[in-house]
Amino acid sequence: MYGARFRSAAHNRSTLELCSPWVYSFFAYDTGRSPSIGITTNVQFVGKLTQAALNDVPKDARSNMYGPAVNPRAIPKFLLRCLSVPVALASIAATSLEGTLSVGFFGAAMLLGKVRHIRQAYQFLSRTYDRFIGRLGQEVLRDSRDTPALRIMVSITLTALPIFVIQLVLGKPRLLLVIAFYLSLCGPKFQRSVRMFSAKHLEAHRPQGYFSDKYDRVFGRYVEFFLGYLYGDLPELGRTVHVRLHHKENGGFDDNASTIGYDRTNPLHFLWYLSDNIWTTLGLAPYAYFRARGDVKNQRRMFWGMARYLVYFGAVFLYDWRIGILYVLVPLLSFNFIMALTSWVQHAFCDPEHPEDYFVNTVTVFDEVNFMNEGYHLCHHHRSALHWTEMPAHLERIRDKMRESGSLVFRDLDFMQLFIELTLLRRMDVLAEKLVPWEPMNHEQRLAILAKRTKPVRAAAP
């Protein structure tokens, strides 16, 4: 969940600035420093907010809004933008390639599902597999409630990983293997990518990972530090960047995932955001953040995370550059897009008067399939250590605070659909219909609040 951040307006930078401010700073830091919400959703909004429920937000929940001075002789912004925009366009192309295969796979699966014998055979195999995963989870997991994460880990280990190894053994890329590899990463309609993202996200918040002490030495941080390579996900983007940076800044101006300075309804603004996000995907922007604040521990973690991925990237390209492009570069570019998309919408609706209030800028979405309760994003920011199965009950506890803050809740949407409706199609009427207000609100009032909450906001001058 990581994107570009905006510096102070005192530096006279517009929202369409020509380079990622994080990378610019990396070379220039001064090292001296419908119905109302209580009625119709698939969650009942009941319960009262207690003072104790809100008191564990750290006092230092965000850092100084105004970073160190920037050296005007740093690497020209224009050159960095010239580099990052083509990467952003390549990320769109890579995601489109995988998306075409993924949606086609979904269509084929739907057609095959209409054949009774095939459907029954699949349902039998799926139930059998689930029982196996359930028994395995009781044995190997620290918390058996995380069995859905184990299922995706095993599935990828038994599909994408063998395909990649076979391709390395065969040498010359085989088209069918490449297609099978992308489908094993994405699944039908990106369902496997979404599940993998959620599994990695929640693993980052577990100090001891998913696996019990008996298996932790072998499988500790298995998603981020092993399977993540197949997706182009650098080590430490979860455990260090997401937990130590994003959850400290909560989508504010200093967050490298911040979207506050962009118009979230503008596709061109998303292109700039995507082009800046590559510096987070490569680890450079978070490294600059920790370096500027003298956080040696996390700076060192980022350095070794980048180094490990660079070794992997270089080794595959040296072995066969064609395999490197198809099996390493394409997933990396696709991951850049998916990470930018997720960060773009999860904190898309800030209040211009209180842009850094995460109770306002963090969205909650309810969908028929809400894998590991990823849609309870505000609850997660409020209690990031809380187990995902406890998020619905926690939402009921903070209901009054959400109402007071004007937190936005949508029904019948996932984050990808929210991105499509908000930014690509700009169908605010659709979002207004899916918005679940805290108080009765007509259609025009819903449109007005959506328009207000998606405008770009600049940081106030010091």
C-alpha positions in Angstrom: 0.0 0.0 0.0 2.6 2.5 -0.9 2.7 5.6 -3.2 4.4 9.0 -3.4 4.2 11.7 -0.7 3.8 15.4 -1.0 6.1 18.0 0.5 5.0 21.3 2.0 3.5 24.0 -0.2 6.4 26.1 1.0 8.5 24.3 -1.6 6.0 25.5 -4.3 5.3 22.1 -5.7 2.1 21.4 -7.5 0.2 18.2 -7.4 1.6 17.5 -10.9 5.2 18.0 -9.8 7.6 16.4 -12.2 9.2 13.8 -10.0 8.6 11.8 -7.0 9.4 14.0 -4.0 10.6 11.0 -2.1 13.2 10.1 -4.7 14.1 13.7 -5.1 14.6 13.9 -1.4 16.6 10.7 -1.4 19.4 12.5 -3.2 18.9 15.8 -1.4 18.0 15.2 2.3 19.8 17.4 4.8 21.0 14.6 7.1 20.9 16.9 10.0 17.3 15.7 10.3 -29.3 4.3 0.3 -30.6 3.5 3.9 -28.9 4.9 6.9 -25.9 3.0 8.1 -27.6 1.3 11.0 -30.1 -0.5 8.7 -28.9 -2.1 5.5 -25.4 -3.5 5.3 -24.1 -7.0 5.8 -22.9 -5.8 9.2 -25.0 -4.5 12.0 -23.7 -1.1 13.3 -24.5 -1.4 17.0 -22.6 -0.9 20.2 -21.1 2.1 21.9 -17.6 3.6 21.6 -15.7 3.5 24.9 -12.9 5.9 25.7 -10.6 3.0 26.3 -11.3 1.7 22.8 -9.7 4.9 21.4 -6.9 5.5 23.8 -4.3 3.2 22.3 -3.6 5.5 19.3 0.0 6.5 19.8 0.7 10.1 20.7 3.3 10.2 18.0 0.9 8.9 15.4 2.5 11.1 12.7 5.8 12.8 12.2 6.7 16.3 11.5 4.8 17.4 8.4 7.6 19.4 7.1 10.7 17.4 6.1 14.3 18.5 5.8 15.4 21.2 3.4 15.8 20.1 -0.3 19.0 20.9 -2.2 18.0 22.7 -5.4 21.0 21.2 -7.1 19.6 17.7 -6.7 18.9 15.4 -9.7 16.5 17.3 -12.0 12.9 16.5 -11.4 12.2 16.3 -15.1 14.7 13.5 -15.7 13.2 11.4 -12.9 9.7 12.0 -14.3 11.0 11.0 -17.8 12.1 7.7 -16.2 9.1 7.0 -14.0 6.3 7.8 -16.5 7.4 5.1 -19.0 7.7 2.7 -16.0 4.1 3.6 -15.1 2.9 3.0 -18.6 4.8 -0.4 -18.6 3.1 -1.2 -15.3 -0.3 -0.6 -16.9 0.7 -2.8 -19.9 1.9 -5.6 -17.6 -1.3 -5.5 -15.6 -3.4 -5.4 -18.7 -1.6 -8.5 -20.0 -2.2 -10.4 -16.8 -5.7 -9.0 -16.5 -6.7 -10.2 -19.9 -5.6 -13.7 -19.1 -7.2 -13.6 -15.7 -10.6 -12.4 -16.9 -10.4 -14.9 -19.7 -9.7 -17.6 -17.2 -12.7 -16.5 -15.2 -15.0 -16.6 -18.2 -13.8 -20.1 -19.1 -14.3 -21.2 -15.5 -17.9 -19.8 -15.5 -18.7 -21.7 -18.8 -17.2 -25.0 -17.5 -19.2 -24.5 -14.3 -22.4 -24.8 -16.2 -21.5 -28.4 -17.0 -22.9 -30.4 -14.1 -20.3 -33.1 -13.9 -17.4 -30.7 -14.1 -19.0 -28.5 -11.5 -19.6 -31.4 -9.1 -16.1 -32.7 -9.6 -14.7 -29.2 -8.8 -16.8 -28.9 -5.7 -15.8 -32.3 -4.4 -12.1 -31.5 -5.0 -12.5 -28.1 -3.4 -14.1 -29.5 -0.3 -11.5 -32.2 0.0 -8.7 -29.6 -0.3 -10.3 -27.4 2.3 -10.5 -30.3 4.8 -6.8 -31.0 4.1 -5.9 -27.3 4.6 -8.0 -27.2 7.8 -6.2 -30.2 9.3 -2.8 -28.8 8.2 -3.6 -25.4 9.7 -4.3 -27.0 13.1 -0.8 -28.5 13.0 1.4 -25.7 11.6 -0.3 -22.4 12.3 0.2 -20.3 15.4 -3.6 -19.3 15.1 -5.8 -21.8 13.2 -8.1 -18.9 12.3 -5.5 -18.0 9.7 -6.4 -21.1 7.6 -7.5 -18.9 4.6 -4.0 -17.5 4.4 -2.5 -21.0 4.6 -4.7 -22.0 1.7 -3.4 -19.3 -0.6 0.2 -20.0 0.5 -0.1 -23.7 -0.3 -1.9 -23.1 -3.6 0.8 -20.8 -4.9 3.6 -23.1 -3.6 2.0 -26.0 -5.6 1.5 -24.0 -8.8 3.5 -20.9 -9.5 6.7 -22.1 -7.8 7.0 -25.4 -9.7 6.2 -23.6 -13.0 9.0 -21.1 -12.4 11.5 -23.9 -11.5 10.5 -25.9 -14.6 11.0 -22.9 -16.7 14.5 -22.3 -15.3 15.4 -26.0 -16.0 14.0 -25.8 -19.6 15.8 -22.5 -20.3 14.0 -21.1 -23.4 10.7 -19.6 -22.4 7.6 -21.6 -23.3 4.5 -19.7 -24.0 2.2 -22.2 -22.2 4.3 -22.1 -19.2 4.3 -18.3 -19.1 0.5 -18.2 -19.4 0.2 -20.9 -16.7 2.6 -18.9 -14.4 0.5 -15.6 -14.8 -2.7 -17.5 -14.2 -1.3 -19.2 -11.1 -0.3 -15.8 -9.7 -3.5 -14.0 -10.5 -6.2 -16.6 -10.6 -9.6 -15.9 -12.1 -10.4 -12.2 -12.2 -7.4 -11.4 -10.0 -8.9 -13.4 -7.1 -5.6 -15.0 -6.2 -3.6 -11.8 -6.4 -6.1 -10.2 -4.0 -5.9 -13.0 -1.5 -2.1 -13.0 -1.7 -2.0 -9.3 -1.1 -4.3 -9.7 2.0 -2.2 -12.6 3.3 1.0 -10.6 3.0 -0.6 -7.5 4.5 -1.8 -9.3 7.7 1.4 -11.3 8.0 3.3 -8.0 8.2 1.4 -7.2 11.4 2.3 -10.5 13.1 5.5 -10.1 15.0 6.0 -13.9 14.9 4.4 -14.6 11.5 1.7 -17.1 10.8 3.5 -20.3 11.7 3.9 -21.9 15.1 7.3 -22.1 16.8 7.9 -25.6 15.6 7.7 -24.5 11.9 8.7 -20.8 12.2 12.4 -21.4 11.6 11.7 -22.8 8.2 8.5 -21.0 7.2 8.8 -17.7 9.1 7.6 -14.7 7.0 6.9 -17.2 4.2 4.6 -14.9 2.2 6.7 -11.8 2.3 10.2 -13.3 2.3 9.7 -16.2 -0.1 6.5 -16.2 -2.2 6.7 -12.4 -2.5 9.6 -12.7 -4.9 7.3 -14.4 -7.5 5.0 -11.3 -7.3 7.7 -8.7 -7.5 7.2 -7.8 -3.8 10.5 -6.7 -2.2 11.3 -8.0 1.3 10.5 -5.5 4.0 7.8 -3.6 2.1 5.3 -5.2 4.5 7.0 -5.7 7.9 9.0 -2.4 7.7 7.3 0.0 5.3 3.7 -0.8 5.8 3.9 -1.3 9.6 6.6 1.3 10.6 5.8 4.0 8.0 2.2 3.8 6.7 0.7 3.0 10.0 2.6 5.8 11.7 1.6 8.4 9.1 -1.9 7.0 8.5 -2.2 8.4 4.9 -1.1 11.9 5.9 1.3 14.2 4.1 4.4 12.4 5.2 3.1 9.0 4.2 4.6 7.7 1.0 1.2 6.2 0.3 -0.5 9.6 0.6 -3.1 10.5 -2.1 -4.1 13.8 -0.4 -2.4 16.0 -3.0 -4.1 14.3 -6.0 -7.5 14.5 -7.5 -8.7 10.9 -6.9 -11.3 11.2 -9.7 -8.6 12.1 -12.4 -7.0 9.3 -14.3 -4.1 11.5 -15.2 -3.4 12.2 -11.6 -3.4 8.4 -11.0 -0.8 8.1 -13.7 1.5 10.6 -11.8 0.8 8.7 -8.6 1.6 5.4 -10.3 4.8 6.8 -11.7 5.9 8.0 -8.3 4.9 4.7 -6.7 7.7 2.8 -8.5 10.2 4.4 -6.0 8.3 2.8 -3.2 8.0 -0.5 -5.0 11.8 -0.5 -5.4 12.3 0.5 -1.8 14.0 3.8 -2.4 11.3 6.1 -1.1 10.9 4.3 2.3 14.7 4.1 2.6 14.8 7.9 2.2 12.1 8.3 4.8 13.9 6.3 7.4 17.2 7.9 6.6 15.9 11.4 6.9 14.6 10.6 10.4 17.7 8.8 11.6 15.9 5.5 12.0 18.9 3.3 11.5 17.2 0.0 12.3 14.5 0.4 9.6 16.9 2.0 7.2 19.2 -1.0 7.5 16.2 -3.4 7.0 15.3 -1.5 3.8 18.8 -1.7 2.5 19.1 -5.5 3.0 15.5 -6.0 1.6 16.5 -4.1 -1.6 19.8 -5.9 -1.8 18.2 -9.3 -1.6 15.7 -8.5 -4.3 18.4 -7.0 -6.5 20.4 -10.2 -6.2 17.4 -12.3 -7.2 16.5 -9.9 -10.1 20.1 -9.8 -11.4 20.6 -13.6 -11.1 17.5 -14.4 -13.1 18.4 -11.9 -15.8 22.0 -13.2 -16.0 20.7 -16.7 -16.4 18.3 -15.8 -19.2 17.2 -12.2 -19.9 14.0 -13.5 -21.6 13.0 -15.4 -18.4 13.9 -12.3 -16.4 11.5 -10.1 -18.4 8.6 -12.6 -18.4 8.9 -14.0 -14.9 10.5 -11.2 -12.9 10.0 -7.8 -14.6 6.4 -8.3 -15.6 5.3 -9.3 -12.1 7.3 -6.4 -10.6 5.5 -3.9 -12.9 2.1 -5.5 -12.2 2.7 -5.4 -8.5 3.6 -1.7 -8.8 0.2 -1.1 -10.3 -1.8 -3.2 -7.8 0.0 -1.6 -4.9 -0.7 1.9 -6.2 -4.3 1.1 -7.0 -4.9 -0.2 -3.5 -3.2 2.7 -1.8 -5.1 5.1 -4.1 -8.6 4.1 -2.9 -8.1 3.0 0.7 -7.5 6.6 1.8 -9.3 8.3 -1.0 -11.9 10.4 0.8 -10.1 12.9 3.0 -11.7 16.0 4.5 -9.9 19.2 3.3 -10.3 20.7 6.7 -8.8 17.6 8.5 -6.8 15.9 5.7 -4.6 13.8 8.1 -7.5 12.5 10.2 -7.4 8.8 9.4 -10.9 8.3 10.8 -12.0 10.5 7.9 -9.7 9.5 5.1 -9.8 5.7 5.5 -12.6 4.0 3.7 -14.6 1.0 4.7 -16.1 -1.3 2.0 -18.4 -4.3 2.2 -18.5 -6.9 -0.6 -19.9 -10.3 -1.0 -16.4 -11.7 -0.9 -14.4 -9.8 1.8 -11.3 -12.0 2.1 -9.8 -11.8 5.6 -12.0 -8.8 6.2 -9.7 -6.5 4.1 -12.6 -4.1 3.6 -12.6 -3.1 7.3 -9.7 -0.9 6.6 -10.5 1.8 9.2 -10.9 -0.8 11.9 -7.5 -2.2 10.9 -5.9 1.3 11.2 -7.5 1.8 14.5 -6.4 -1.6 15.9 -3.8 -3.0 13.5 -2.8 -5.8 15.9 -6.4 -7.0 16.2 -7.1 -10.3 14.5 -9.0 -10.0 11.2 -11.8 -12.2 12.4 -12.5 -9.6 15.2 -12.9 -6.6 12.9 -16.7 -6.7 12.5 -17.2 -6.6 16.3 -14.6 -3.8 16.5 -16.4 -1.8 13.9 -19.5 -1.9 16.1 -17.4 -0.6 19.0 -16.2 2.5 17.1 -19.5 3.2 15.4 -20.0 6.5 17.3 -16.5 7.7 16.5 -17.1 6.9 12.8 -20.3 8.8 12.8 -18.8 11.8 14.5 -15.8 11.8 12.0 -18.0 11.3 8.9 -16.2 8.1 7.9 -17.4 6.8 4.5 -18.8 3.3 4.1 -19.7 1.7 0.8 -21.7 -1.5 0.2 -21.5 -4.0 -2.7 -18.0 -2.8 -3.6 -14.4 -4.1 -3.4 -11.4 -1.9 -3.7 -10.8 -2.7 -7.4 -14.4 -1.8 -8.2 -14.1 1.4 -6.2 -11.1 2.4 -8.3 -12.9 1.6 -11.5 -16.0 3.6 -10.6 -14.1 6.5 -8.9 -11.2 7.1 -11.2 -11.5 5.3 -14.5 -15.3 5.7 -15.1 -15.8 8.6 -12.7 -19.4 7.4 -12.1 -20.1 9.3 -9.0 -23.8 8.5 -9.3 -23.0 4.8 -8.8 -20.8 5.6 -5.8 -23.5 7.8 -4.3 -26.0 4.9 -4.6 -23.5 2.6 -2.8 -22.6 5.0 -0.1 -24.2 4.1 3.2 -24.6 7.4 5.1 -24.8 7.7 8.9 -27.8 9.9 8.6 -30.6 10.2 6.0 -29.1 11.9 2.9 -30.5 12.6 -0.5 -28.6 11.9 -3.8 -27.4 15.4 -4.3 -26.0 15.5 -0.7 -24.1 12.3 -1.3 -22.6 13.6 -4.5 -21.6 16.8 -2.8 -19.7 15.0 0.0 -18.0 12.7 -2.5 -16.9 15.7 -4.6 -15.6 17.5 -1.5 -13.7 14.5 -0.2 -11.8 13.7 -3.4 -10.4 17.2 -4.2 -6.6 17.6 -3.9 -5.3 19.2 -0.7 -2.0 20.9 -0.1 -0.1 20.9 3.1 -0.3 24.2 5.0 2.8 26.4 5.0 4.8 26.3 8.3 
